[in-house]
Amino acid sequence: MQNIVEVVAEKYKSIKQPKPEFHVFFNDHVNNDFNILFRGIPPNSDYFAAGVPGSFYSRVLPKGSLHLAHCSYALHWLSQVPKEIQDKNSPAYNKGKIHYTGTEKYVVKAYFDQFQRDMDVFLTSRALELVGGGLLIIQMPGLPSGETMFTMTGAGLLHAILGSSLMELAKSGIISEESVDSFNLPQYHPSMEELGKVIERNNNFTVEKVGILNHPMKDLPFDVQRTSLQVRAVMDMILTEHFGEHILDQLFVIYTRKLQENYDVFDKQIRKDADFFLVLKRKFH
């Protein structure tokens, strides 16, 4: 956020205009500890800060109150798990898996349909909050093309190993297979083509800039322990809510072992990650 403020301030300086005052609203779910966030803000920061609790899949601010909105690595999280993949009578029922791999037609469609609905709500909500001509900056993980299988990405491989680790716990009797069958991750990683179609259909924004970021983590060698800790930090709450906290230590012992066993799979030539960067402009209508 400090980088954005500095760039805008520099722009005003270049056109010999006084620097405006900045008011930054940080948004997260209601169970987020905003005190931790606020303690991380430098005491002499160039902006006023406020926390806004609530899902960004809804309105969180008054109409026309923003000039710039920024969403970083969050939009691949869906508002909910698609209902079809939890329905035993549906062709999209995702038995034995915790996510989609890209080969199950009905499962992938259920996830994509949920993503489309969520993105439409997100874009419409931000369009109402932004002034005409305001900017929406999005960074999110995705697929480099519609032809790339999700299991060929870093996230897809990590999800597959997590699912395999849960099934190993189930086979040992620590959790039931039914509990694994009913657990699915609410994530969808779109291709740029899919993302573009959703934005076009929403019709509230023009696409000003699109790019694929060179994520700094990609230049680091694959580290099993670091990766296991990162996945646990991200998945801790959702796993605890479904299975209970008591399984986590044993689950991630298995997970770490499986990461080590599949070390070669994470070679950069196999892992086809993409991190999208988009700048959208709010239409004047």
N, C-alpha and C positions, 0 to 999 in steps of 0.2 A: 504493500500500500504506500509506503514511503516513496518508492520509486515513481509511482503514478503522480503523487503530489509534487515531487521534484520536477518531473517532466512538464506538468501543467504550469508550474511556477516559472520555469525557464521560458516557456512559450510566451507568457505574459511579459516577461522581461525583454524578450526579443522584439516585441512590438511596442515597447516602451509604455506599458500599461501597469498600473499598480497591481501587486499580487493579491488575488482574492483570498478570503477566508475559506477554509475547507472544513466541512463537517462529514465525518466518515461514520457510516452505520455498519456494524459487524453483525451478520446474521448467522444463527445456528439453531439447532433444535433446543427445546426448552430444558433438556437435561444436561446441556453443555454448561460447564463452569466458566462463566464469563469473567470471574475474578482472575483466573489464570491468564486469560487473554489480556485483560487490562493491565496486569502486572508486567506484561511483556512490552507494553507501549513505552517508548522513551519519555522521560519526564518533560523534555523540551521539544516534543514533537510539533510538527507544523500543522497539525489538524486537531479539531475537537472530535472526540470519539464517543460513540454510544452503542450499546448492545440491543439488538432487535431479535427476540426469540420467536421461533415458529418455522414451519416448513416453507422453503422457497417455492414449493408447488402450491402456492396461494399468494394472495396479496399480503405484504408485510409492512408497506409504507403508503402514505397518502398519494393521491394522483398528482402527477407532474412535480414530484419532490426531488427527483434525482437528475443529475446531468450525466453521470457515468455509473454503470454497474459492472461488477467484476465477479465472475464465478470461476473458481479454480479447483479442478479435479474433484468435482462433486456431482456433475450431471449424469455420470454413468450409474449413480445410485438411483434406483426407481423409488417411487412413492410406496410401492407394495409389490409383493411377489404376484405374478399373474395368476389369477384364480384357476385358469384351465389346467395348469401344470400340477395342481394339488387335487384335482378331481379325478378319482379312480376310473370314472366312466368316460373321461375325455381322451381323445387320441393324443393329446399333448401331455398326458400324465407322465411325470418325469421320474419313474421308479428307479431307485438305485443310484441316482445322480443328484448332485446338489446345484447344478447349473446346466447350461447348454454347451455343447461342444461345437455345434455348427452343422452337424449331420442330421439331427432330428428335425425334420421339416416343421412339424406342428409345434414343437417346443420352441424353436427359434421364432416362429411366427407369433406365438403368444408373448414372448419377451419383446419382440419388436413392436407389436401392437400396444403393449403397455408403455413402451418408451415413447411412441408417437403421442399417446394421450398425455403423458406427463410433460413432454416437451412443449406441447401446444399450450397447456396450462401455464407452464413456466414463462414462455415467451409472451403470452397475453398479459400475465401479471406484471412482468417487467415493462411491457409497453405502456401499461396504465401508469406505472410509477415514474417512468422517464419522461422528460420534456421532449417535444418534437426536435429531432436532430441529436438527441442524446445518444450516447454510445453504450453498447453492451459488449464486454470483452469476456470471451469464454476460452478456458483451457480445459481439455478433457482427454482421456485416453480413448482410443478407437482402433479400428482396423485400417490398414493402409489401402485396402481395396475390398470390394464386395466379394472377391474371389478368395480372400484369405480366410482360412478356418480359424475360429476363435482359439482352438487348442494350440495353434501355432504362435500365439502371443504369450508374453510373460504371464499376464494375468490368467489366461486360459489354462496354462500349464500349472500354475500355483493352485487354481481352483480344483483342477482334476486331482492333484495330489492331496489336497485337503479332503475331498470326497473319498478318496481311497483310504485315507487315514481314519476317517469316521467309520467306514465299512469294516476296517480291521478291528476297531473298538467294538462294533456290533457283533462280529463273529466271535469275539472273546467273551461276549455276554455282559459287557459293561454298560452298553446301551442297546436298545432294540433296533432291529432293521427297520421297523415301522417308523421309528423316530427319525431315522436318516431319510427314509422315503418322503417324509413330510417336511423336510428341511430343504429349502432352496434359497440361493442368494439372490437378492433383489438388485441385480446389476445387468446393464446392457451396454456393450461397447459397439457403437455404430461405425459404419464406414463413412467416409466423407460424403459419398453420394447420398446415403440415407439421411445424413444430417442436413444436407442442402435441400432435399425434398421437403423435409419437415419445416424448415425455415421458410421456404417458398410458399408452402401451403398455408402457414400461419398468416402471412401477408402483413405483418406489422413492422418488418425490418428489411433493410437492404444489406447485402453482404459487402462490406468495404474492403476487407482483407481476410485471406485464408492462408494458413501455412502449417507446416509440420515442424514441431520443435525438436531440437536436439537435446533431449532430456539429459542432465548431467549424470544421473545414475547409470545411464547406459555405458558410460565410459569407465565405470568401475568394474573390476573383476567380480564374478559371481561369488558371493560369500554366503555359505549355508546358514551359519548362526545368525548373521545380521538379517537375512531374508526371513528366517523363521520368526525372529523377534518382531520384525515389521508386520508380518502377516498376523501374528497374535495380537499386536496392538490394534490393528484395524478391525479384526474379527471378534475380539474379546467379548464385546457387549452382545452381538447378535448370537454368538454361540452360547453364551451364558443364559440368555433369555430362553433358548430352545432346549438345551441339554442340561443346563446347570453348571455352576462353576467348578464342581468337583471333578469334571472330566478333563479340564484344560491342561493340567500338567502332563498327564499321560498322553493326551492327544498330541501335544506338540513334541513330546519325545519321539513318537511314531513319525510325526510330520518331518522333523529334522532328519531322522534316519532316511526317510523316503527321498527327501531333497538331495541328500548325499548320494544315494543310490542312482538318482537321475541327474547327476551333476552335468553330464555331457549334453543332456537335452536342452540346457539353458545356454548353449553356445549361441553367440550373437547371429550366426548365419541361420540358425533354426528359429530363433525367437524374433518374430516379425512385429515388433511393437510400433505404435504410432501415437504421438501426442499432438493433438490438434490445437491450433490457435486461431480464433476467429474474432474479427471486429465487426459488429453489426451496428447499423444506425437506425434509430427510431424514425419511422416515416411520419410525415406531417399530414395526418388525417384523423 
